[in-house]
């Protein structure tokens, strides 16, 4: 990869050509625009690109990529900028390629239960559009009101409903992509089963924008469930709350969502959104939010009663059943605003570790122990039904983890604990920039070299989101 000075010179040489491709109004080099796209939601990191380009079509992107590939100009694709691993940070400068103008839902196919969308569509907007036709797109990350479908593809996002319905990869049927060398291809077919050649579609999902730029997406849909019920269960012990998660599944229940929020996180977010819907008392250490959904109300009510009875074995307090849509909305608002609230409160370092769900109590206990050993405060919350625990760290004098010697030993210890429990270091946020040096804890060198080889095939000049995921440059 050329030096930063060379990158800057090469990039700025092509401003006029980029303007010819997308139009003058969609090429930005002013300081305010560059600053707006120099960060995402990852810690407090900030890296300026040389230029911001907002294309409207795959053909425009193809022409941009041909130029950048020929002159080895780094290109960072960006969705809504809600990422938490630095995947959209232009840390090498060059071109920041914003997908925000590619924001159309192209077709909702009610006969085949599919939707074709561009990547710049906000996730919740797509969900609402298909819901009007009685259809359901389940993946629902906490940032669904602002994040883009394209970013969800890049990170293989999940969300609360993943416990029953799966993550983004379970709904992607086909993708139109632009390769780093400029070619435009479709990766598969708009069918539910496909055993024809290598599965390029699923290779792109979760590749964090390092292999190709997604320009059209075909998603599978489901019929929208008629009913959902929600309850909040307090626990006197955080570990008991973790034990209860596995017990629910072992008893034969599959909730549509099961979220854990420990009491310190709940106190912070309740104050942040000025909500008193959840009583906060000193004898409670954690809450589980449990949802069931389906088409038969009587069956769902019976399931909820049985789950509540089961949880009595795990030292839970009085179960709160949400009586109406307003209470459900209030509870979900609390859960979805936790990340924002605790970050503002100083818990700026976030990890989204995942373990087999039965190991969740051991992970929680281990995290608390590491906090004492390495002198950091920690709050835990997340998708308990998946074993996916979001760990937020506050350490005096350290607002970031990237290249930070005060934090790196603690994170290494955390990830070694996760691996020992049969887990991995990211369930849905991705590796990006901030986790890449820990990949060697999870993968052996043979596995990493295979991944680097795949990257090389797609991106021979290493221009597309270079320096993400891997612990060293590829050329």
ABEGO torsion letter per residue (X at the ends): XBBAAAAAAAAAAAAAAAAAAAEAAABBABAAAAAAAABBABEABBBBBABBBBBABAAAAAAAAAAAAAAGBBBBBBBAGABAAGAABBAAEEBBBBAAABABBABBBAAAGBBBBBAABBAAAAAAAAAAAGBBBABBBAAAAABBAAAAAAAGBBEAAAAAAEBAAAABABBBBBBAAGBBBBABBBBABBABEBBAAAAABGAGGAABBBABBBBBBBBBBABBBBBBBBBABAAAAAAAAAAAAAAGBBBABBBBBBAAAAAAAAAAAGBAABBBBAABABBBBBBBBEABAAAAAAAAAAAAAAAAAAGBBBBBBBABAAAAAAAAAAAAAAAAAAAAAGBABBBBBBBBAAAAAAAAAAAAAAAAAAGBBBBBBEBAAAGBBBBBBBBBGBABABGBAAAAAAAAAAAAAAAAAGBBABAAAEAEAAAAAAAAAABBAAAAAAAAAAAAAABAAGABGBGBGBABBAX
